[in-house]
Amino acid sequence: METKPIEISSSKMFGGYNKRFKHFSPTLGCSMTFHIYFPPLPSPSHKFPVLYWLSGLACTDENFIIKSGAQRVASSEGIALVASDTSPSAGFYLNATQEKWKNWRMYDYLVKELPKVLSENFAQLDTSRASISGHSMGGHGALTIYLKNLDKYKSVSAFAPIVNPINCPWGQKAFTNYLGGNKADWEEYDATCLISKFNDVSATILIDQGEDDKFLHDQLLPHKFEEACRNAKVPLLLRLQPGYDHSYYFIATFIDHHIRHHSQALNMCFKPLHP
């Protein structure tokens, strides 16, 4: 099966291109799709840093690319956006240990396989300069992947992330299925638990959370993460946004702030073609 990515669509946007690719993933044992937004190239030899986006439950690699509007600022800041498929769609960005779900290894796919695929097939990407972001389940994935791989990512941000899954119904259901009943195994994929173990964080963690999000109090639990960051002396900017819900309307409103947050951490010196 073809592990080399094959382009299946391309659309010009803000001087650059949204391109969608398909490839077979040996890690997951299935075909995967991903989108890359390539900003306009200032020179043939230029390499863009990468911002990975992890989507939420029931989303694909298309939701962020179509709905967020992130390409406008990504174009001006010179950052490539990489939006992975979430297949398996409710995989919680972990490596499942239970036999029934043994191929669900999204953590390894995102941390190991996908960066290798990008570096080997896209000369205009500099995968050594990378940051990570996400929404809801994807925000959980972004935070946990970042904290466990501080050497691989310059910064992290999240929209309405599931920050304490061992204490919410979504997380408890998923972790029981994928990791079994040992709660110590669950803590390896819980950002609130990890913050005390991997607290050598230099870049401020940015989280936006809508105050009218119906999942705020029983599933998302941002104040648990805020307390853990305070105790571990980890820099966190948690912004509670009045009136906003869990939707892409919320993401589209604040995505520019997140792109610029990552641009600063990536030490950009790119001169934009389109102001």
C-alpha positions as CSV (number, residue, x, y, z in Angstrom):
1,M,0.0,0.0,0.0
2,E,1.1,3.5,-0.8
3,T,2.7,5.2,2.2
4,K,3.9,8.2,0.1
5,P,1.2,10.9,0.3
6,I,-0.8,11.5,-2.9
7,E,-2.4,14.9,-3.5
8,I,-6.2,14.6,-3.9
9,S,-7.2,18.3,-3.9
10,S,-5.8,21.8,-4.1
11,S,-7.4,25.2,-3.6
12,K,-5.7,28.6,-3.7
13,M,-6.3,30.9,-0.7
14,F,-4.6,34.1,0.5
15,G,-1.8,33.6,-2.0
16,G,-1.0,30.1,-0.8
17,Y,-2.7,26.7,-1.3
18,N,-4.8,24.3,0.8
19,K,-3.7,20.9,-0.3
20,R,-5.2,17.6,0.8
21,F,-3.3,14.3,0.8
22,K,-4.0,10.7,1.3
23,H,-1.5,8.0,2.4
24,F,-1.5,4.6,4.1
25,S,-0.3,4.7,7.7
26,P,1.6,1.6,8.9
27,T,1.2,2.9,12.5
28,L,-2.6,2.8,12.3
29,G,-3.0,0.2,9.7
30,C,-5.4,2.3,7.6
31,S,-5.5,5.1,5.0
32,M,-5.3,8.6,6.4
33,T,-5.9,12.0,5.0
34,F,-4.3,15.3,6.0
35,H,-4.4,18.9,4.8
36,I,-1.5,21.3,4.5
37,Y,-1.9,25.0,4.0
38,F,1.2,26.3,2.3
39,P,1.6,30.1,2.5
40,P,3.0,31.9,-0.5
41,L,6.7,31.1,-1.0
42,P,9.0,34.2,-0.7
43,S,11.8,32.3,-2.4
44,P,12.2,28.8,-3.9
45,S,14.5,27.6,-1.0
46,H,12.3,29.0,1.8
47,K,11.1,26.6,4.5
48,F,8.0,27.2,6.6
49,P,7.6,26.2,10.3
50,V,4.7,24.0,11.0
51,L,1.6,24.4,13.2
52,Y,-0.2,21.1,13.7
53,W,-4.0,21.3,14.3
54,L,-5.8,18.4,16.1
55,S,-9.6,18.4,15.7
56,G,-12.3,17.3,18.1
57,L,-14.7,14.3,18.2
58,A,-16.5,13.5,15.0
59,C,-14.3,16.0,13.0
60,T,-12.0,15.3,10.0
61,D,-9.1,17.1,8.6
62,E,-11.5,19.3,6.6
63,N,-13.4,21.1,9.4
64,F,-10.5,23.3,10.5
65,I,-9.4,24.1,6.9
66,I,-12.9,25.0,5.8
67,K,-14.3,26.8,8.9
68,S,-11.5,28.4,10.9
69,G,-10.2,31.1,8.6
70,A,-6.8,30.5,10.0
71,Q,-5.2,30.7,6.5
72,R,-5.3,34.6,6.4
73,V,-2.9,35.1,9.3
74,A,-0.9,31.9,8.6
75,S,-0.2,33.4,5.1
76,S,1.0,36.7,6.5
77,E,3.0,35.1,9.3
78,G,4.5,32.5,7.1
79,I,3.3,29.4,9.0
80,A,2.3,26.1,7.3
81,L,-0.8,24.6,8.8
82,V,-1.1,20.8,9.0
83,A,-4.5,19.4,9.9
84,S,-4.6,15.7,10.4
85,D,-7.6,13.4,10.1
86,T,-8.9,12.2,13.5
87,S,-9.3,8.6,12.3
88,P,-10.0,6.7,14.5
89,S,-12.4,9.6,15.1
90,A,-12.8,9.1,18.9
91,G,-9.2,8.0,19.5
92,F,-8.4,10.7,22.0
93,Y,-4.9,11.0,20.6
94,L,-3.4,8.1,22.6
95,N,-1.9,4.7,22.0
96,A,-4.6,2.1,22.9
97,T,-3.4,-0.8,24.9
98,Q,-6.5,-3.0,24.8
99,E,-6.5,-5.8,22.2
100,K,-9.8,-4.7,20.5
101,W,-8.4,-1.2,19.8
102,K,-4.7,-2.1,19.4
103,N,-4.4,-0.3,16.0
104,W,-5.6,3.0,17.5
105,R,-2.2,4.7,18.0
106,M,-2.9,8.3,17.1
107,Y,-0.2,9.5,19.6
108,D,2.5,7.6,17.6
109,Y,1.1,8.7,14.3
110,L,1.2,12.4,15.2
111,V,4.4,12.4,17.1
112,K,6.5,10.0,15.0
113,E,5.0,9.0,11.7
114,L,3.4,12.2,10.3
115,P,6.4,14.5,11.0
116,K,8.6,12.0,9.2
117,V,6.1,11.8,6.2
118,L,6.2,15.6,6.0
119,S,9.9,16.0,6.3
120,E,10.6,13.3,3.6
121,N,8.0,14.6,1.1
122,F,7.7,18.3,1.4
123,A,10.9,20.3,1.0
124,Q,9.2,23.6,1.8
125,L,8.4,22.5,5.4
126,D,10.8,22.8,8.3
127,T,9.4,20.2,10.8
128,S,12.2,20.9,13.3
129,R,10.3,24.2,14.0
130,A,6.8,23.1,15.1
131,S,4.0,24.1,17.4
132,I,0.7,22.4,18.1
133,S,-2.9,23.4,18.8
134,G,-6.4,21.9,18.8
135,H,-10.0,22.0,19.8
136,S,-11.9,20.0,22.5
137,M,-10.6,16.4,22.2
138,G,-7.9,17.9,19.9
139,G,-7.0,20.4,22.6
140,H,-6.5,17.5,25.0
141,G,-4.3,15.9,22.4
142,A,-2.3,19.1,21.7
143,L,-1.6,19.7,25.4
144,T,-0.6,16.1,26.3
145,I,1.6,15.7,23.2
146,Y,3.3,19.0,23.9
147,L,3.9,18.3,27.5
148,K,5.4,14.9,26.8
149,N,7.5,16.2,23.9
150,L,8.8,19.6,24.9
151,D,11.9,19.1,22.7
152,K,9.7,18.7,19.6
153,Y,7.3,21.7,19.9
154,K,8.0,25.4,20.5
155,S,4.5,26.2,21.8
156,V,1.0,25.0,22.4
157,S,-2.5,26.4,22.5
158,A,-6.0,25.1,22.7
159,F,-9.7,26.0,22.3
160,A,-12.0,24.5,24.9
161,P,-9.8,21.5,25.6
162,I,-10.7,18.4,27.6
163,V,-7.9,19.1,30.2
164,N,-8.8,16.5,32.9
165,P,-10.2,13.5,31.1
166,I,-9.8,11.1,34.0
167,N,-12.4,13.2,35.8
168,C,-15.0,13.7,33.0
169,P,-17.5,11.3,31.4
170,W,-16.0,11.6,27.9
171,G,-12.5,10.8,29.1
172,Q,-13.6,8.0,31.5
173,K,-15.5,6.2,28.8
174,A,-12.7,6.5,26.2
175,F,-9.9,5.6,28.6
176,T,-11.7,2.6,29.9
177,N,-12.2,1.3,26.4
178,Y,-8.7,2.0,25.1
179,L,-6.4,1.8,28.2
180,G,-8.3,-0.6,30.5
181,G,-9.1,-0.1,34.2
182,N,-5.7,1.0,35.5
183,K,-6.1,4.7,36.5
184,A,-2.3,5.2,36.5
185,D,-2.3,4.5,32.7
186,W,-5.0,7.1,32.3
187,E,-2.8,9.8,33.9
188,E,-0.3,9.5,31.1
189,Y,-2.8,11.1,28.8
190,D,-4.3,13.7,31.2
191,A,-2.9,17.2,30.8
192,T,-3.8,18.2,34.4
193,C,-1.8,15.2,35.7
194,L,1.1,15.6,33.3
195,I,1.7,19.3,34.2
196,S,3.4,18.3,37.4
197,K,5.7,15.8,35.7
198,F,6.7,17.8,32.6
199,N,6.8,21.3,33.9
200,D,9.9,22.7,32.2
201,V,7.6,24.9,30.0
202,S,9.1,28.1,28.8
203,A,6.4,29.3,26.3
204,T,3.1,30.4,27.8
205,I,0.3,27.9,27.2
206,L,-2.7,29.7,25.6
207,I,-6.2,28.4,26.2
208,D,-9.4,30.1,25.1
209,Q,-12.7,28.9,26.6
210,G,-16.2,30.1,25.8
211,E,-18.2,30.8,28.9
212,D,-21.4,29.7,27.2
213,D,-19.9,26.3,26.2
214,K,-22.4,23.7,27.3
215,F,-19.6,21.3,28.1
216,L,-17.6,23.7,30.3
217,H,-18.5,22.4,33.7
218,D,-18.9,18.7,33.3
219,Q,-16.5,17.8,30.5
220,L,-13.8,20.5,30.0
221,L,-12.8,21.5,33.6
222,P,-10.3,24.3,32.7
223,H,-10.0,25.5,36.3
224,K,-8.5,22.1,37.2
225,F,-5.7,22.7,34.7
226,E,-5.3,26.3,35.8
227,E,-4.8,25.1,39.4
228,A,-2.3,22.5,38.3
229,C,-0.3,25.1,36.3
230,R,-0.3,27.5,39.2
231,N,1.0,24.8,41.6
232,A,3.7,23.7,39.1
233,K,4.6,27.4,38.2
234,V,3.8,26.7,34.5
235,P,2.9,29.9,32.5
236,L,-0.7,29.7,31.4
237,L,-3.0,32.3,29.8
238,L,-6.5,31.0,30.3
239,R,-9.0,33.4,28.7
240,L,-12.7,32.9,29.5
241,Q,-14.7,34.4,26.6
242,P,-18.2,35.7,27.5
243,G,-21.0,34.5,25.3
244,Y,-19.0,32.0,23.2
245,D,-19.9,28.4,22.8
246,H,-18.0,25.2,21.6
247,S,-18.4,25.8,17.9
248,Y,-16.2,26.9,15.0
249,Y,-17.7,30.4,15.3
250,F,-15.8,30.6,18.6
251,I,-12.6,29.2,17.0
252,A,-12.8,31.6,14.0
253,T,-13.2,34.6,16.3
254,F,-9.9,34.0,18.2
255,I,-7.8,31.9,15.8
256,D,-5.7,34.9,14.7
257,H,-4.5,35.3,18.3
258,H,-3.4,31.7,18.4
259,I,-1.5,31.8,15.1
260,R,0.4,34.9,16.3
261,H,1.1,33.3,19.7
262,H,2.8,30.4,17.8
263,S,4.5,32.7,15.4
264,Q,6.2,34.5,18.3
265,A,7.3,31.2,19.8
266,L,8.7,30.0,16.4
267,N,10.9,33.1,16.3
268,M,9.6,34.1,12.9
269,C,11.7,36.4,10.7
270,F,9.6,35.8,7.6
271,K,8.6,38.9,5.6
272,P,5.0,38.6,4.5
273,L,4.0,38.9,0.9
274,H,0.5,39.9,1.7
275,P,0.1,42.4,4.6
